[in-house]
Structures are given as C-alpha cells and as structure tokens.
Amino acid sequence: MKLYKQSSNNTHRRDDDVINIHSGSGGSPYHSKTLKHARSLPRSINYIFREQRLLFILVGILIGSTFFILQPTLSRIAPNEASRFTTSVSNSNSNNHNQRTARTLGSQTGRVPVGIGRRRLRIVVTGGAGFVGSHLVDKLIDRGDEVIVIDNFFTGRKNNVVHHFGNPRFELIRHDVVEPILLEVDQIYHLACPASPVHYKYNPVKTIISLLISDFIHDCDIYKTNVMGTLNMLGLAKRVGARFLLTSTSEVYGDPLEHPQKETYWGNVNPIGERSCYDEGKRTAETLAMDYHRGADVEVRIARIFNTYGPRMCLDDGRVVSNFVAQAIRKLPMTVYGDGKQTRSFQYVSDLVNGLVALMEGEHVGPFNLGNPGEFSMLELAEVVKEVIDSSATIEFRPNTADDPHMRKPDISKAKELLNWEPKISLREGLPHMVSDFQNRILNEDEGKQA
Ligand SMILES: NC(=O)c1ccc[n+]([C@@H]2O[C@H](COP(=O)([O-])OP(=O)(O)OC[C@H]3O[C@@H](n4cnc5c(N)ncnc54)[C@H](O)[C@@H]3O)[C@@H](O)[C@H]2O)c1
C-alpha cells in the first residue's frame, strides 16, 4: 500500500489537495479522471455557496410558502390536531399551558394572514338546540368547525339540530349547565337560558340560577367557585383557555330612561319585579364575565341582544313576534298588551348570528348592542304581520304586564365601528321566512292532534 500526495503549486488552493490510496503495487499513482472529478466537485459546491446565495434564499422562500399554503388543508385532514395542543382538562398542573396554547388557537380566528386558511376550532354552544343557538350551530358547522351542543331541552328541541346528526364534526350532549362539565374547547358561546317570559317566569329561581352562582369564594390568586350556569362555563373557559361569549340582553337596560340605548347606559331595572330573575340574572352574568376577564384573564365577549325573530322560535313562548305570527296563522286575534304604543326593534336571526361570530372573532370585549335599530310600535308590528300573513287578522287589547319597557331601540354605532357589523335584513324581508316555518310546524301540530 502506497500513499501519494498531489502537491500543489498554489498554496491558496489547499482544498484541492487530493490523497489517493491504491491497493496493489502495479497501479499508477496518477489517475487523471478521479482527480479531475474530485477537484471539480468541491469547487462547484463552493462556487454555488459563494456565488448563488440569492438563488438559495429564493428556493427557501418558495419551499416555505408552499408549506404555509398547504398547511391549512393538512390541518383539516387531521381533525384532532388541535387536541394535540390542548392537553387534558383534568390535568390541573397543565392548566396554564392549556390556557396559553388554546388561547393562541382561539385568537388565530381573528387574525388570519392573507392567503392562509383558518385552523378548525372546537366550539361549545350551550343552548345550541334553541332558537338562536341552532342557527349559530349551522353557521359554525358550515364554516368547517367542530361543534359541541350542550342543552337540557327546557325550551330547545332536537329537531332544531337534527340535520347535523351523523356529521362527525357535530356532538349533542344532554346536560344542564347548572352542573359542571369538562371539555377541551377553543371557544364557548354561552346561550343556555330560558329566554322568553313564559318560560323564565315559570321557574324564576332556576332562571337566575342558570345565570348565577350558588357560592362564590375569592381565593388569593384565583377564584375558587362552586359554580352554576354562567359561572360553570366561565370556569371551563378559564381552565382550558377558551374564549367565552355571553349572550346578554337588552333587558339589562330595564325600562330605559335613555333612548336609543347605548352600551354606556346603566339601565333602569326593577330589582324585585316579575322579570327581575331574567334582567338581574343577565346583569349579574355580565358582572361575573367581567370579573373573570379582569381577575382570571379569561378572554370574554359580551353581546347585548335585542329582540330577535326567525324560523325555529318557540311557537307559544310569549314573545311578541312569535305570538302575533302564530295567532295570525291560527286565525286568532293578535294580543296587544297595553295601548300597543310601546316600541321594540326586531332583528332577523341571521343578522344576530353574524354579529355574535364577529364579536367572538374580534378583539373587543364589549358589551356590544346587537339589534336592528328599525323601531316599531306593537300596533305597527301587527300591521306588518297582517300584510305578510292575513289582511283580515284582528287585534285584541289586554292589560299590560308589569315592568314592560315603553321603548327599546339599540344604538349600534359601537358594533358598526369596532366589529364592522350591522344588520342587513328588514322586518318585511325577514318575516316571510319565519312565517313559512311557523305554517309548517302549526300544520304538523294540527295533523298530530287529529291523528
Ligand atoms: N331571542 C331573543 O330575542 C333574545 C334576546 C335577548 C337575549 N337572548 C339570549 O340569547 C340566548 C338564546 O335565546 P333563544 O331566543 O335562542 O332562547 P331559546 O329558549 O330558544 O334557547 C335557549 C336554549 O337554552 C337551553 N337551556 C335553558 N336552560 C338550560 C340549562 N340550564 N342547561 C342547558 N340548556 C339550557 C334551552 O333548552 C334552549 O335550547 C339566551 O341566553 C337569551 O337570553 C335572546
């Protein structure tokens, strides 16, 4: 075995030096082809690294952009990817980590870079089998998210969400929110609450409890609570780092002394009246949400919803639009309480759902008024219902109920400016959609009675 070293005259080209090792005695120490190849390879690599740096950077950018464009598609293919980021809620030691990672996921919804798709979220909708909740569920499922509905069916119906049964991105849990529940989620829309006077007056204590707390203890650094309703959901939001949206109500303004109502108005609520379980319950729910926001860093959103109507409303729930429509279809006189001059504003449900989603995805806590500023007296509403359903429909006057507000009209300038939201559908456009749904259900009801 001989060792040969190719000497070089050019001392600066030491990298060109080649050591050839040959076995056997007869082989030539000089092998021109091997040498040429061995010399040229590092030289060209060197050249590329030195001279083509720009080309390398461009190729890198190209590969990076391709990855980011494909990434959202991949994340949809792997639906449980999000759960890799949110660890088990039962592991209390990892709560802070959960909170941070899940919050990052949640906050991505509002800040999606141009050209990059949105990560699929897992979202809880309490009261999702109800009127508003079921329309919200439709929207969230349509845009590709996973939705878990929690409902005890007090006023909600399985029929409202039956079209999602069998969809792997939809789950329905029969559960009362006054009991705690543990779920790994990115966002919580908290709607569960008996919302119509007929229902909340039926069980006022339960109504306030669904919104309220049974016991509330302040610990040195965190709130330790024995929770119910809103507090349960706020506790869940805190534990898993989910964003929490409360559906409050225009009833927090009571019988308002300011018109139209701005979010800065503190309201005029009778604390001991028949409606107080609802009004004061929602006011307290807002307080709790803000306390969790300030004290426990929960990302909170508060919507103050004004009268909303649309398909899937309860038929006989005592709310004025559903009352009038159902009565006109059944050929009964429309019941007007008082002189009928009290005013309300009516928003179509799809407008509300768009507002709720804009609020959840946005960066502002609120509260935000979500309503249609078009103002109608009860008598004007009755006229519109006559136009749409039956021009021969009649009106029956009855004594007004206690604490019925004289006027209600949202000032929505805050939502317009900060959420870029405003309602699009007028009463005359929206009402026919509700009427066809009511006609079908009343027909089915009547057929059921005859059978
Ligand atoms: N529709 C409106 O005009 C209006 C106006 C202001 C505020 N809101 C608020 O919006 C939310 C939804 O209202 P909606 O009109 O869809 O009412 P809804 O009665 O149709 O829906 C409420 C849902 O919550 C469920 N629910 C009630 N108590 C529950 C409990 N303890 N546990 C689990 N589920 C429970 C009901 O079964 C129902 O499915 C409510 O919080 C309501 O206060 C609605």
The ligand as a MOL file (V3000), in Angstrom:
LIG
                    3D

  0  0  0     0  0            999 V3000
M  V30 BEGIN CTAB
M  V30 COUNTS 44 48 0 0 0
M  V30 BEGIN ATOM
M  V30 1 N -84.1560 35.6550 21.0570 0
M  V30 2 C -84.0760 36.8710 21.5590 0
M  V30 3 O -84.7810 37.7780 21.1470 0
M  V30 4 C -83.0800 37.1620 22.6520 0
M  V30 5 C -82.9830 38.4760 23.1360 0
M  V30 6 C -82.0700 38.7500 24.1300 0
M  V30 7 C -81.2450 37.7700 24.6140 0
M  V30 8 N -81.3400 36.5000 24.1440 0 CHG=1
M  V30 9 C -80.4700 35.4880 24.7170 0
M  V30 10 O -79.9900 34.6050 23.7200 0
M  V30 11 C -79.9080 33.2840 24.2430 0
M  V30 12 C -80.6680 32.3310 23.3410 0
M  V30 13 O -82.0210 32.7170 23.3140 0
M  V30 14 P -83.0920 31.9850 22.4070 0
M  V30 15 O -84.0360 33.0080 21.9350 0
M  V30 16 O -82.4320 31.1050 21.4360 0 CHG=-1
M  V30 17 O -83.8350 31.1290 23.5180 0
M  V30 18 P -84.2830 29.5940 23.4840 0
M  V30 19 O -85.1490 29.3800 24.6810 0
M  V30 20 O -84.8140 29.2140 22.1600 0
M  V30 21 O -82.8860 28.8720 23.6940 0
M  V30 22 C -82.3200 28.6690 24.9620 0
M  V30 23 C -81.7370 27.2680 24.9560 0
M  V30 24 O -81.0980 27.0590 26.2140 0
M  V30 25 C -81.4980 25.7920 26.6910 0
M  V30 26 N -81.3830 25.8420 28.1560 0
M  V30 27 C -82.1070 26.5930 29.0230 0
M  V30 28 N -81.7030 26.3720 30.2900 0
M  V30 29 C -80.6800 25.4760 30.2040 0
M  V30 30 C -79.8560 24.8370 31.1660 0
M  V30 31 N -79.9810 25.0950 32.4740 0
M  V30 32 N -78.9230 23.9410 30.7340 0
M  V30 33 C -78.7870 23.6670 29.4050 0
M  V30 34 N -79.5520 24.2350 28.4660 0
M  V30 35 C -80.4900 25.1300 28.8520 0
M  V30 36 C -82.9000 25.5910 26.2060 0
M  V30 37 O -83.3130 24.2440 26.2060 0
M  V30 38 C -82.7970 26.1780 24.8190 0
M  V30 39 O -82.3690 25.2220 23.8880 0
M  V30 40 C -80.4420 33.3500 25.6660 0
M  V30 41 O -79.3530 33.4210 26.5550 0
M  V30 42 C -81.2330 34.6250 25.6880 0
M  V30 43 O -81.2710 35.1880 26.9850 0
M  V30 44 C -82.2430 36.1770 23.1590 0
M  V30 END ATOM
M  V30 BEGIN BOND
M  V30 1 1 1 2
M  V30 2 2 2 3
M  V30 3 1 2 4
M  V30 4 1 4 5
M  V30 5 2 4 44
M  V30 6 2 5 6
M  V30 7 1 6 7
M  V30 8 2 7 8
M  V30 9 1 8 9
M  V30 10 1 8 44
M  V30 11 1 9 10
M  V30 12 1 9 42
M  V30 13 1 10 11
M  V30 14 1 11 12
M  V30 15 1 11 40
M  V30 16 1 12 13
M  V30 17 1 13 14
M  V30 18 2 14 15
M  V30 19 1 14 16
M  V30 20 1 14 17
M  V30 21 1 17 18
M  V30 22 2 18 19
M  V30 23 1 18 20
M  V30 24 1 18 21
M  V30 25 1 21 22
M  V30 26 1 22 23
M  V30 27 1 23 24
M  V30 28 1 23 38
M  V30 29 1 24 25
M  V30 30 1 25 26
M  V30 31 1 25 36
M  V30 32 1 26 27
M  V30 33 1 26 35
M  V30 34 2 27 28
M  V30 35 1 28 29
M  V30 36 1 29 30
M  V30 37 2 29 35
M  V30 38 1 30 31
M  V30 39 2 30 32
M  V30 40 1 32 33
M  V30 41 2 33 34
M  V30 42 1 34 35
M  V30 43 1 36 37
M  V30 44 1 36 38
M  V30 45 1 38 39
M  V30 46 1 40 41
M  V30 47 1 40 42
M  V30 48 1 42 43
M  V30 END BOND
M  V30 END CTAB
M  END
